[in-house]
Amino acid sequence: MRFKKIVGNPPYQDGTQEGGQNKIYNQVSKKSLTLLTADGYIDFTTPTSVLKKSKRFSLLGMDGLRSVDFTSNNFFNEGVKICSWVVDKTYKSM
């Protein structure tokens, strides 16, 4: 099953590790991207760590990254810096 549009705010942690630090938004983001159609897009709100180089998941250098919005922090007080980002499979950056 594939989807043309995916919008979400995936859970940040599942609480299974001591201190609740098992971050699962990386896995949810990665899997969701594989479920997009060739002309689909995803709009997620996640911690800004998705913009750092990582073995797990990173938006750095991702094809179709259309925008990153840091104003989400104005509306949510999660204790971590968050952002909203859009990957559009039809978007070609310059």
Backbone bond lengths (Angstrom), bond angles and torsions (degrees), N, CA, C in turn:
res aa  C-N    CA-C-N  psi(-1)  N-CA   C-N-CA  omega(-1)  CA-C   N-CA-C  phi
1 M - - - 1.439 - - 1.526 108.70 -
2 R 1.310 116.82 135.25 1.460 123.81 178.74 1.526 109.14 -124.75
3 F 1.333 115.13 156.57 1.462 121.21 -178.09 1.513 110.26 -128.58
4 K 1.328 116.67 141.87 1.458 121.07 176.88 1.531 110.87 -81.46
5 K 1.326 117.73 -33.20 1.464 122.21 -178.84 1.520 109.73 -132.20
6 I 1.323 115.60 131.06 1.462 121.26 173.58 1.527 106.98 -131.48
7 V 1.315 116.67 123.11 1.456 122.82 179.17 1.520 107.09 -125.71
8 G 1.327 116.40 132.78 1.446 116.26 -179.23 1.510 115.60 -170.69
9 N 1.307 112.54 171.01 1.451 123.78 174.82 1.528 104.60 -133.39
10 P 1.347 116.14 82.94 1.467 118.77 -173.69 1.515 111.81 -63.59
11 P 1.328 116.36 155.29 1.472 119.04 177.18 1.518 109.94 -60.83
12 Y 1.313 116.50 141.50 1.460 120.43 -176.72 1.518 111.83 -84.12
13 Q 1.340 117.32 -37.54 1.466 121.72 -177.42 1.520 108.51 -141.55
14 D 1.334 116.11 149.93 1.460 118.09 177.01 1.517 112.87 -101.44
15 G 1.342 118.04 -6.03 1.456 121.87 174.20 1.516 115.70 76.62
16 T 1.342 117.81 9.55 1.462 118.55 -177.38 1.520 112.97 -82.14
17 Q 1.309 117.92 -25.45 1.465 119.64 177.09 1.515 109.23 -86.35
18 E 1.304 115.72 154.30 1.457 120.17 178.67 1.529 108.97 -56.95
19 G 1.300 116.00 129.01 1.455 120.71 -178.13 1.520 112.70 86.79
20 G 1.331 118.50 0.29 1.468 121.16 177.38 1.503 114.14 66.49
21 Q 1.320 117.90 36.82 1.455 120.02 -174.68 1.532 114.39 -105.71
22 N 1.323 118.89 18.13 1.450 120.83 178.03 1.527 108.44 -82.27
23 K 1.302 116.20 94.05 1.467 122.37 -174.34 1.525 109.85 -75.22
24 I 1.338 115.69 120.30 1.462 118.75 -178.28 1.523 113.41 -111.61
25 Y 1.333 118.75 -4.10 1.461 120.00 178.97 1.517 111.21 -62.69
26 N 1.334 117.45 -28.71 1.463 120.29 177.62 1.527 111.05 -62.73
27 Q 1.333 116.01 -48.12 1.461 120.33 -179.26 1.528 111.73 -66.32
28 V 1.335 116.70 -40.32 1.464 120.77 179.28 1.530 109.79 -64.84
29 S 1.322 117.64 -42.85 1.468 121.39 179.42 1.518 110.70 -63.41
30 K 1.309 116.03 -47.59 1.465 121.60 -178.81 1.534 111.07 -60.22
31 K 1.322 117.26 -47.77 1.469 121.63 179.89 1.519 110.83 -64.51
32 S 1.324 117.48 -42.31 1.463 121.15 -179.00 1.523 111.24 -60.55
33 L 1.321 117.17 -38.71 1.466 120.31 178.24 1.521 111.66 -62.63
34 T 1.325 117.71 -32.69 1.469 120.26 178.92 1.525 111.91 -73.99
35 L 1.324 117.31 -16.37 1.459 121.34 -179.08 1.521 113.77 -90.90
36 L 1.337 116.99 -0.79 1.464 120.71 179.84 1.526 111.85 -77.74
37 T 1.323 115.39 146.16 1.459 120.33 170.65 1.527 108.38 -71.85
38 A 1.321 116.57 169.87 1.470 121.01 -178.74 1.528 112.23 -62.62
39 D 1.337 117.81 -22.93 1.469 121.29 178.61 1.527 111.46 -113.16
40 G 1.319 117.82 20.95 1.452 122.05 -175.80 1.515 114.43 -89.13
41 Y 1.333 114.64 171.46 1.464 119.90 174.90 1.514 110.66 -143.70
42 I 1.315 114.23 157.26 1.457 122.08 -179.78 1.526 108.28 -128.22
43 D 1.314 116.40 139.28 1.460 122.77 178.11 1.533 106.34 -130.95
44 F 1.329 116.66 108.00 1.462 122.30 -176.06 1.516 110.94 -122.67
45 T 1.317 116.02 154.85 1.450 123.82 169.43 1.523 106.83 -114.38
46 T 1.324 115.99 120.62 1.471 121.60 -177.07 1.529 109.10 -144.21
47 P 1.314 117.37 170.65 1.464 119.51 171.33 1.543 110.67 -60.02
48 T 1.315 115.51 151.16 1.470 120.40 -178.67 1.527 113.32 -67.11
49 S 1.309 117.77 -7.91 1.466 119.87 179.42 1.525 111.93 -63.07
50 V 1.332 118.74 -14.09 1.464 120.60 175.87 1.528 111.15 -67.38
51 L 1.326 116.09 -9.84 1.463 120.69 179.46 1.524 112.40 -97.35
52 K 1.327 116.63 7.65 1.457 121.64 177.71 1.523 109.19 -104.73
53 K 1.314 115.55 153.48 1.456 120.01 175.41 1.529 108.45 -62.94
54 S 1.343 115.94 131.13 1.461 120.46 -176.21 1.523 110.17 -153.95
55 K 1.318 115.72 149.34 1.467 120.82 174.15 1.520 110.59 -75.93
56 R 1.330 117.34 -27.47 1.465 121.47 -175.52 1.521 112.52 -79.36
57 F 1.340 116.31 -55.19 1.457 120.91 -178.22 1.518 108.91 -165.91
58 S 1.322 115.99 135.03 1.455 121.56 177.02 1.516 109.45 -150.46
59 L 1.318 115.70 142.63 1.457 121.04 174.77 1.525 111.87 -84.43
60 L 1.323 117.43 -10.58 1.460 121.01 -178.10 1.525 110.83 -58.97
61 G 1.315 115.92 124.71 1.458 121.52 178.15 1.520 114.78 73.77
62 M 1.327 118.30 9.42 1.464 120.77 -177.43 1.520 111.12 -73.67
63 D 1.319 116.29 129.80 1.455 121.16 174.88 1.518 109.80 -61.79
64 G 1.323 115.81 136.48 1.457 120.69 176.31 1.522 115.66 85.75
65 L 1.345 117.54 1.31 1.470 118.82 178.00 1.523 108.04 -65.75
66 R 1.312 115.64 107.95 1.469 121.19 -174.55 1.520 112.00 -89.17
67 S 1.337 116.90 -42.32 1.462 118.56 -176.44 1.522 111.23 -157.98
68 V 1.338 113.77 156.27 1.455 122.75 171.82 1.524 105.83 -134.58
69 D 1.326 116.54 126.22 1.464 122.57 -176.65 1.524 108.96 -116.96
70 F 1.327 115.66 118.15 1.460 120.79 -178.52 1.523 113.31 -92.22
71 T 1.330 118.33 3.28 1.468 120.12 -178.09 1.527 112.58 -79.47
72 S 1.320 118.57 -3.90 1.473 121.35 177.86 1.517 111.75 -56.39
73 N 1.328 116.64 -32.28 1.465 120.48 178.92 1.521 112.19 -61.33
74 N 1.323 117.20 -21.19 1.463 120.42 178.38 1.531 111.50 -70.53
75 F 1.337 116.88 -19.71 1.456 121.53 -174.19 1.525 113.98 -112.46
76 F 1.325 116.98 -20.74 1.461 121.58 -178.25 1.522 109.18 -126.54
77 N 1.306 116.55 137.71 1.452 121.30 175.34 1.524 107.35 -116.40
78 E 1.326 116.17 84.78 1.455 121.68 -173.52 1.526 112.89 -95.62
79 G 1.312 118.27 -6.64 1.458 120.54 -176.75 1.519 112.42 87.88
80 V 1.335 116.82 -8.38 1.461 122.25 174.28 1.518 107.22 -129.89
81 K 1.304 116.14 155.41 1.469 120.01 176.31 1.522 108.35 -73.92
82 I 1.328 116.33 131.02 1.459 120.63 -178.52 1.516 111.16 -123.84
83 C 1.319 115.17 163.98 1.456 121.49 177.33 1.523 108.77 -148.42
84 S 1.303 115.10 159.86 1.459 121.48 171.57 1.517 106.76 -107.19
85 W 1.314 116.49 138.39 1.457 119.98 -179.25 1.519 110.42 -137.99
86 V 1.334 114.18 151.96 1.464 121.54 -179.31 1.515 108.88 -127.15
87 V 1.328 115.37 127.28 1.453 121.65 169.11 1.525 105.94 -113.40
88 D 1.329 115.18 122.50 1.459 123.08 -178.75 1.523 106.94 -118.08
89 K 1.319 116.74 115.17 1.473 120.84 -175.17 1.540 112.51 -63.00
90 T 1.339 117.53 -19.43 1.469 120.10 -179.79 1.529 111.91 -92.59
91 Y 1.325 117.57 -7.47 1.474 122.31 -176.00 1.514 110.40 -80.20
92 K 1.298 115.36 129.31 1.471 122.00 176.03 1.523 108.60 -115.20
93 S 1.324 116.75 111.88 1.472 120.21 -179.70 1.519 109.11 -76.23
94 M 1.315 114.11 160.22 1.476 119.68 -179.29 1.489 112.09 -86.63
